[in-house]
Amino acid sequence: MRAWRSLLTIVVAFTLSFASTPSEARRVALVIGNSAYQHVPELKNPRNDARDIAKTLKSIGFEDVDLKEDLDYRGMRIALREFVQSSQGSELTFVFYAGHSIE
């Protein structure tokens, strides 16, 4: 599974390298990794994937990287609302989510 995370990190870095923003532009990110759930078994990778992505984003110039782990529904809503408010005026925003999707 480590190879998967490495590939994902490379894809994110490659994709963001094409974003044409000046080096002094404010870049912000919200990264969420949900591995723990109340009614299903814990997932192995989302928390690790989120940590890897957050580390990569910091290394390529994102000043504000907000890493959140194992959020419930309410926590996700709060995190997204706070991110929208804090990202006002940024040149580039990035949101990454790893975990179960909604059915």
ChimeraX attribute file (.defattr): number of C-alpha atoms within 10 A of each C-alpha:
attribute: neighborCount
match mode: 1-to-1
recipient: residues
	/A:1	9
	/A:2	10
	/A:3	8
	/A:4	11
	/A:5	18
	/A:6	13
	/A:7	12
	/A:8	15
	/A:9	20
	/A:10	14
	/A:11	12
	/A:12	14
	/A:13	16
	/A:14	11
	/A:15	10
	/A:16	15
	/A:17	11
	/A:18	8
	/A:19	10
	/A:20	10
	/A:21	13
	/A:22	8
	/A:23	8
	/A:24	8
	/A:25	15
	/A:26	17
	/A:27	22
	/A:28	23
	/A:29	22
	/A:30	22
	/A:31	23
	/A:32	27
	/A:33	24
	/A:34	24
	/A:35	20
	/A:36	19
	/A:37	14
	/A:38	7
	/A:39	6
	/A:40	9
	/A:41	9
	/A:42	13
	/A:43	15
	/A:44	13
	/A:45	17
	/A:46	22
	/A:47	22
	/A:48	17
	/A:49	26
	/A:50	25
	/A:51	18
	/A:52	16
	/A:53	26
	/A:54	23
	/A:55	15
	/A:56	17
	/A:57	23
	/A:58	15
	/A:59	11
	/A:60	12
	/A:61	15
	/A:62	19
	/A:63	14
	/A:64	17
	/A:65	21
	/A:66	14
	/A:67	18
	/A:68	19
	/A:69	21
	/A:70	16
	/A:71	17
	/A:72	13
	/A:73	9
	/A:74	8
	/A:75	13
	/A:76	16
	/A:77	12
	/A:78	13
	/A:79	18
	/A:80	14
	/A:81	11
	/A:82	12
	/A:83	17
	/A:84	12
	/A:85	9
	/A:86	12
	/A:87	18
	/A:88	10
	/A:89	11
	/A:90	11
	/A:91	15
	/A:92	16
	/A:93	18
	/A:94	14
	/A:95	13
	/A:96	15
	/A:97	18
	/A:98	18
	/A:99	21
	/A:100	14
	/A:101	6
	/A:102	4
	/A:103	3
